[in-house]
Amino acid sequence: MAGTQDANGIYKVNNIQFLAAKNETGMAIRLVDAYIQSGIDSGKKMPLLLNTYEHRLIQLNDANPIPANTENITLIAEFPQLSETIL
C-alpha cells in the first residue's frame, strides 16, 4: 500500500498493489476481471489494473494473454483522491 498520514495519524491509502504474482498454470491465461471490494463503503468495487512497466497501468481486458510461467505480475488498485482510510 502507498499513501500518506494526516495530522491526526490517520493513514490514507492511494493504492494497493499485489506484487510478484505468477502464472503457474502451464498455459497462457487472459485476465478478464479483477477487483477489490470494500466492506465498509457499500460494497464499492475498485478495478485492478495491470502494470505493464513499458506502457504503465492498463485495463485487464486490454492486455495480451499472459504466457505460461510468467513471474512478477503486478496488479494495482488506485484511489486517486486518497479517499480510503485505514483506522
N, C-alpha and C positions, 0 to 999 in steps of 0.2 A: 504494500500500500504506500501511497505517497500523498502528502497533504501538508497542512500547516496547523499550528497550535495557536489558539487565540489567547487574549489576555487572561481569560478565566481558566485556562488549562484544558479547554475542550479541543480535542483533535478533530479537525475536519478533513475528510478524505477527498482527494480529487481524482484518484483512480485506484483500481485493484488489478493486479497483474497475476496471471498464472504462468509462471516461468518454467522452462525446461520440460514442457510436456513432450511426449514421444508418441509416434505412431508405431506400435509394436505388433500390428495386426498381420504383417507379412504381405500386405497388399496395399495399393494406393487407396486412399479414402477421400471423400469430399465432405467437408464440414458444411452442414446445411443451416443449422440454427444453434446458437448457444447464448445463454444469458444468465445473469444473476437476478434473483427476485427478492425484493425487500420483504422482511417480516414485520416491518413497522410503518411502512408507507403505502398502505392499501394494496400490497402485492405488486407494486410498480416493478416492471421488468427493465433492466438495463442491458442492452445487447453487448456481447463480447465481440471485439474486433480482433483481427489477425494482424500482428506486427510483422510486416514483410522485410523490415530493415531497409531494403532498397527503395520501396515505394511508401513507406510509413504504414499507418494503420488503414486497413481496408475491411469492407464488409465481408463476411464469410462467403456469401454467395458470389462474390467477385473473384474469389481465389481459385486457382487451378487445383486439381486433386493433389493431395499431399502424398508423396511417394512412400513406399514401404520403408520402415526402419529409419524414418526421419527423426532427428532429435532437435531439441531446443526450439520447439514450437512455443510461441508466446501469445497468449490471449489477454486482452485488456478491456476492462470496462471503465469508461471515463465519466467523471462528474464535473462538468466544466464550471459550475457555479459553486463548487465546494459545498454542496447542499446536504451531503450525507454526514452525519455526526456520529462518532463513536463515544459513548458515555463511559 
